[in-house]
Amino acid sequence: MSDNPTYENLRNRNLQKLIEVNKFDWEISKFNPLIDEKRAPIVKKEKEKKQFFKEKQELEQSIQEKRELLIKTNEELGVISSEIEKIQEKLKDSKSEKEVKNLSMEEDILREKILGFNNEIANIESYIKQAEKKIVNLGSDIEETSKEIIELEEESNDEIAAIKQSQDKVSAKRQQVALDMEPTLLTLYEKIRKWAGNTSVIHLYKDACGGCFIRLNEKNLIDVRKGADIAHCPHCGRILYDKEIYGNSQSSNIKNQDEIKN
């Protein structure tokens, strides 16, 4: 942050600390994409592994349902087989041609049902067999993916640790400044940060708020440019400051919100 002797006496100590904390938060956030980049191949493999698990569980559930259906189908087949046996016994004792004809027709209908049940049973058993093979293959995929994840983690651990170490150093500086602030002010900042991210404390931009870019009226501009008190944007609630007094602590490219926001 630049020091301008002309404005030194105008600076509000709490606002100065807020600007510093916000600057550190912005610097801390820049490390996250670097970590995400290193972890991207791992995350990709973890998603693949999760999908394999999901497919395996779905197949296991499906097999359970098919086995229950198989039991039910076999029971129904058994009932029909018993009915056919009864018809055959009746045929032995039949004395009229009409009765024989009726019983034979009934037997034919039941045998058609048996044929249908046998086809259904064959399809169910075939499905279960194929599903069990897929489960074995998915188990191998899960095991292989787990090994790949471990290898990727081992390859990236040192790099990620180095990035986190640098991030922790900045976090420690941020914590040191935060501890020197009024707790109520820090709490207010954290509340604003939940929605405003790294633009929670922002300088004026062409007589407008550097966060929402809505122009301020003359009174608001005077309040911010006095620099003695903490001023908020009347439109969005961000904390504002004049960089002529406090220096330019934010990214110079404030037009690009994606670059300075979390």
HELIX and SHEET records of a PDB file:
HELIX    1   1 PRO A    5  LEU A   10  5                                   6    
HELIX    2   2 ARG A   13  ASP A   93  1                                  81    
HELIX    3   3 GLU A   97  LEU A  179  1                                  83    
HELIX    4   4 PRO A  183  ALA A  196  1                                  14    
HELIX    5   5 GLY A  197  THR A  199  5                                   3    
HELIX    6   6 GLU A  218  LYS A  226  1                                   9    
HELIX    7   7 LYS A  243  TYR A  246  1                                   4    
HELIX    8   8 GLN A  257  ILE A  260  1                                   4    
SHEET    1   A 4 ALA A 208  CYS A 209  0                                        
SHEET    2   A 4 VAL A 201  TYR A 205 -1                                        
SHEET    3   A 4 ILE A 239  TYR A 241  1                                        
SHEET    4   A 4 ALA A 231  HIS A 232 -1                                        
END                                                                             
